[in-house]
Amino acid sequence: MTISRKKHSVQTKVKVVLEVLKGEMTTAEITAKYGIHATQMNNWKKAVLEVLPEAFSNKRKLQENDQQALIDELYKQIGQLKVENDFLKKNFDRSA
């Protein structure tokens, strides 16, 4: 006899974590209401609290912009090196 794991939707996880963070209900009440183990609730809460500060940070956007600028610069260098390589190949074939 196998026991299948429940798969909870994102909406359910959000509701549970918000209720945990509000603190209006005890952990036992929330577990009874949603049928979720207390350890699972604490794991979801911990995951949210780790990600939450990034939501209010511009650091992530700056990193994305810096990365895109680096990618653009590298593509520019690749194009320039390709043109130089083709030029040198043509001149080498003519001289040989």
C-alpha positions in Angstrom: 0.0 0.0 0.0 1.5 3.3 -1.1 0.7 6.7 0.2 0.7 9.4 -2.5 1.9 12.9 -1.6 -0.4 15.8 -1.8 0.5 18.5 -4.3 -0.6 21.9 -3.1 -1.2 24.8 -5.5 0.7 28.0 -5.2 -2.4 29.8 -4.1 -2.8 27.4 -1.2 0.8 27.8 -0.2 0.4 31.6 -0.2 -2.8 31.5 1.9 -1.2 29.2 4.4 2.0 31.3 4.7 0.0 34.5 5.0 -2.1 33.0 7.8 1.1 31.9 9.6 2.7 35.3 9.3 -0.5 37.1 10.5 -0.4 35.0 13.7 -4.1 35.2 14.3 -4.4 31.4 14.4 -2.2 28.9 16.1 -0.2 26.4 14.1 -2.5 23.6 15.2 -5.6 25.5 13.9 -3.9 26.2 10.5 -2.8 22.6 10.1 -6.4 21.4 10.9 -7.9 23.9 8.5 -5.7 23.1 5.5 -4.6 19.5 6.3 -0.9 20.4 6.1 1.8 19.2 8.4 3.4 21.8 10.6 6.8 21.1 9.3 5.7 21.7 5.8 4.1 25.0 6.8 7.4 26.1 8.5 9.4 25.1 5.4 7.1 27.3 3.2 7.3 30.2 5.7 11.1 29.9 5.7 11.2 29.9 1.9 9.0 33.1 1.8 11.1 34.9 4.4 14.3 34.2 2.5 12.9 35.5 -0.8 10.9 38.4 0.6 13.8 40.9 1.1 14.7 40.6 -2.6 11.2 41.8 -3.6 12.0 45.3 -2.1 15.6 45.4 -3.5 16.9 47.1 -6.6 20.0 44.9 -6.4 18.4 42.2 -8.5 17.4 44.6 -11.3 20.8 46.1 -11.3 22.4 42.7 -11.6 20.1 41.8 -14.5 21.0 45.1 -16.2 24.7 44.5 -15.6 24.5 41.0 -17.0 22.7 42.2 -20.1 25.3 44.9 -20.7 28.1 42.3 -20.4 26.3 40.0 -22.8 25.9 42.8 -25.3 29.6 43.8 -25.0 30.7 40.2 -25.5 28.5 39.8 -28.6 30.1 43.0 -30.0 33.6 41.6 -29.4 32.6 38.3 -31.0 31.4 40.2 -34.1 34.6 42.3 -34.3 36.8 39.3 -33.9 34.9 37.5 -36.7 35.3 40.4 -39.1 39.1 40.6 -38.2 39.4 36.8 -38.7 37.7 36.8 -42.1 39.9 39.8 -43.2 43.1 38.0 -42.1 42.0 34.8 -43.9 41.4 36.6 -47.1 44.8 38.4 -46.9 46.6 35.2 -46.0 45.1 33.3 -49.0 46.1 36.1 -51.3 49.7 36.2 -50.1 50.1 32.4 -50.1 
